[in-house]
Structures are given as C-alpha cells and as structure tokens.
Amino acid sequence: MAQVQSNFNQILQTPSGDDQSLVSFMNNMYKHTAGGLATSGIVAYLVYSTGLFTVLLSGITAWIVFLAPLGMILWYSFKGQDWPLATLSTFYYAFTGVLGLSLSSVFAIYSATSIVEAFLTTTLLFGTMAAYGTITKRDLSGFGSILFFGLIGVIIASLVNMFFMSSLFSLIISVVGIVVFLGLTAYDVQTAKRIYAETGGDARYGIKFAISLYLNFINLFQLILSLTGFSSQE
C-alpha cells in the first residue's frame, strides 16, 4: 500500500508527458469520453431530424426512453465492476446511444445557436477542470464526499422543484449543479490517475472513468443550456 501511495505521489508531481504509459491511459480515457459524446450526439440528431423523436418521446414510450439510461447505469453500478474490457466497451457505447434518444428533445426545445454555444461553453469549462485535475499537485480526494453529497442535494432539489416549478429555485439548482459537476470532473480525473497507480494501467478503468466523465459533461451541458438557451420557437 505504501508503494502504491508513493507511485501516486510521484505521478502527481510528474508532468503527464514524462510518463508515456500514463499518457496512453489518460488519452484512452478521453478518447472514449469523446466517443461516447459523439455517439449520443449522432443518435440525438438522427432521431430528431427523422421525426422519430415525436414517437419516442410521447406516451408510455417516453417513460421507457427516459428511464432506460437510469436502469442501465444502476445495472452497471451493481454488476459491472468485474466485467471484461470488451463487455465494458459494449455497454458504454450502448448506454450513450440509448441516452442519445432522450437528448433528441434538446433539438426540439432549443435553438441551434443556443445548443452550439452551450456545447462550446461546456467543452471549455470541462477541459479546464480536466486539465486542473491532471496537473494539480493538490490531493483532491478529500472533496469526494462533499461532491457526492452535493450531487445528492442537487438531485433531491430537482425532484422537489418538479412540484413547485420555481424559476428562482431552478436557477439556484443549475448554478450549484454546474459547480458540483465541474468539481467532479477534476476529482474524477485525479482519481483516474490514482487508480492507474494502483492497477498498473488496467485498460478497463479507462472505460469506467470515461463513463463518469461522460456523465459529468452531459449534465454540465444540460445545466448550462437550461441557463443560457433560447427556445427554438423564438
């Protein structure tokens, strides 16, 4: 255990370019994160552009479309820790494709300009925090529980606001949510480096952390879009 901690401390203090195996591990993680985002984006646009979203997002089908990703991620949380690399990869891209079905509603609700601006803003903020998590020498592990409870708070507050429909409360939730997911991005990236030290670069963790980063990005994008976006009807 002491050796693992020593390895991690060395990684924290070493520029990422000096450790080619670490660079490869991190690049693989980011590659899959980008691949998942691309999969969701393509599926969402195709479902919207073909008009299929009007069928998928109405009636009982809408509940299936919106709840399926939640069911998949719960299944992964309980069963996926020991999956081999091929199974993890298949699950990940299937999950991002299914989530893309519900994301098709974004194209119907918001203008193209708003979507592009929110995506670019999310990319900039996400990239900044990912870079911080990569290069900072500060140990962020102590923030894990704070961010977790912050996430739980955002989820509960969002559910409560479904009944009250308060625009001010929604604004507060969005701002707090953005802070939480930005923090989680830096935390997850540094945790990925820690796991690299503990496992010797097990490629499965590249997929596992890609799932976390993908979810951070998607939630950031939706929160930023809800704050800055304009209706497609305006």
Protein Blocks (a to p, Z undefined) as FASTA:
>chain_A
ZZmmmmmmmmmmpcfklmmklmmmmmmmmmmmmmmmmmmmmmmmmmmmnommmmmmgcjl
lmmmmmmmmmmmmmmmmmmmmpcfklmmmmmmmmmmmmmmmmmmmmmmpcfklmmmmmmm
mmmmmmmmmmmmmmpmbdfklmmmmmmmmmmmmmmmmmmmmmnopaklmmmmmmmmmmmm
mmmmmmmmmmmmmmmmmnnopaklmmmmmmmmmmmmmmmmmmmmmmmpccfkZZ
